[in-house]
Amino acid sequence: MTELALRPREWWRRLAAPIDAPLLLLLLLLIAFALLVLSSASPERLASQVFNLAVALLAMRLAAQLPPQRLMYFALPLYLGGLLLLLAVAFFGDVSKGARRWLNLGFMRIQPSEVMKIAMPLMLAWYFQKHEALLRLRDWLAAACILLVPVALIARQPDLGTAVLVLAAGCFVIFLAGLSWKVLALLFFGGLASLPLAWGFLHDYQRQRILTLLNPEADPLGRGFHIIQSTIAVGSGGVLGKGWGNGTQTHLEFLPERHTDFIFAVVSEEFGLLGNSLLLVLYALIIGRCLMIAANAPTLFSRLLAGSIALIFFTYAFVNMGMVSGILPVVGVPLPFVSYGGTALVTLFIGVGILMSIHKHRMLVQK
């Protein structure tokens, strides 16, 4: 009888074992705030987002159960599988709004580029772990090839936003692996010097986005409309905001994609500087907790993987807020854990689950 009474406790202990309480608490606070904002921006999508969150949390829980050693086995198959899916998209993908990004499997449509957001840091962290003893020039060149091939396939779709995120994920791993500052400086200035050449490879709509960023008033009712309306929303909120549900730019439908890419403008308009500050503090605490997990990771693989995931969260938030505020081009990057979405949300929470796994198994690896 006593053994039966203890079973629910044991079941709960095993269920909660891989969960990092501080990180989960911070994420739940951010999710609660996100649902509050979404209930104003697009209330008809609230139930669907709750379902998306349930799936994402389940994916996080499953990822948290996998020890880092097991994650290493998935690195190469997941990367190669992602490459094959990207090639399949290039030949057989569905075209929507001039872009070929989706693969129709009959019973569902998937966006293979999302797989690379997890597969890329996994693959590079596995590669550097394998060659940890002695990193030579050819190893850095091989890492660059591993990174640039899928980035090129994603950019060709075209999907500049996802390509930038995958590129950033890979660059973070390479940087954390110990790439020389001299090489980084050389690459940075080389990149700046190649900008005129890169301009010729951009699609027309990508060039227009950059030109619109520099001068949105040149076409205020066309290409510049989105940036102008989002900056009006950001600035009109003031210190305390107009109040929940009282955003004029939001509810008069001046804001484009107010439930996804431009949801930060809704936060700014309805909750003002106070709401923005709360959001920034939550992001800072979440990213700080993730970096702490990375710093305490016992192996090179887990340190590189955890550090890159933490910096990916930062990149998501920085690019989205910069885009909405008019300091970066519009590239279609959602606000992490806040924007409405399914695939991107699940990908983010899988990253959180990997971080929790690294934190949970750190002592086991050390022993």
Stockholm file with secondary structure:
# STOCKHOLM 1.0

chainA/1-367         MTELALRPREWWRRLAAPIDAPLLLLLLLLIAFALLVLSSASPERLASQVFNLAVALLAMRLAAQLPPQRLMYFALPLYLGGLLLLLAVAFFGDVSKGARRWLNLGFMRIQPSEVMKIAMPLMLAWYFQKHEALLRLRDWLAAACILLVPVALIARQPDLGTAVLVLAAGCFVIFLAGLSWKVLALLFFGGLASLPLAWGFLHDYQRQRILTLLNPEADPLGRGFHIIQSTIAVGSGGVLGKGWGNGTQTHLEFLPERHTDFIFAVVSEEFGLLGNSLLLVLYALIIGRCLMIAANAPTLFSRLLAGSIALIFFTYAFVNMGMVSGILPVVGVPLPFVSYGGTALVTLFIGVGILMSIHKHRMLVQK
#=GR chainA/1-367 SS CHHHHHHHHHHHHHHHTTCCHHHHHHHHHHHHHHHHHHHHHCGGGHHHHHHHHHHHHHHHHHHHHSCHHHHHHHHHHHHHHHHHHHHHHHHHCEEETTEEEEEECSSCEECTHHHHHHHHHHHHHHHHHHTTTCCCHHHHHHHHHHHHHHHHHHHTTTCHHHHHHHHHHHHHHHHHTTCCHHHHHHHHHHHHHTHHHHHTTSCHHHHHHHHHHHCGGGSTTTTTHHHHHHHHHHHHTTTTCSCTTCCHHHHTTCSTTTTTTTHHHHHHHHHHHHHHHHHHHHHHHHHHHHHHHHHTCSSHHHHHHHHHHHHHHHHHHHHHHHHHHTSSCCCCCCCTTTSCCSHHHHHHHHHHHHHHHHHHTHHHHHC
#=GC SS_cons         CHHHHHHHHHHHHHHHTTCCHHHHHHHHHHHHHHHHHHHHHCGGGHHHHHHHHHHHHHHHHHHHHSCHHHHHHHHHHHHHHHHHHHHHHHHHCEEETTEEEEEECSSCEECTHHHHHHHHHHHHHHHHHHTTTCCCHHHHHHHHHHHHHHHHHHHTTTCHHHHHHHHHHHHHHHHHTTCCHHHHHHHHHHHHHTHHHHHTTSCHHHHHHHHHHHCGGGSTTTTTHHHHHHHHHHHHTTTTCSCTTCCHHHHTTCSTTTTTTTHHHHHHHHHHHHHHHHHHHHHHHHHHHHHHHHHTCSSHHHHHHHHHHHHHHHHHHHHHHHHHHTSSCCCCCCCTTTSCCSHHHHHHHHHHHHHHHHHHTHHHHHC
//
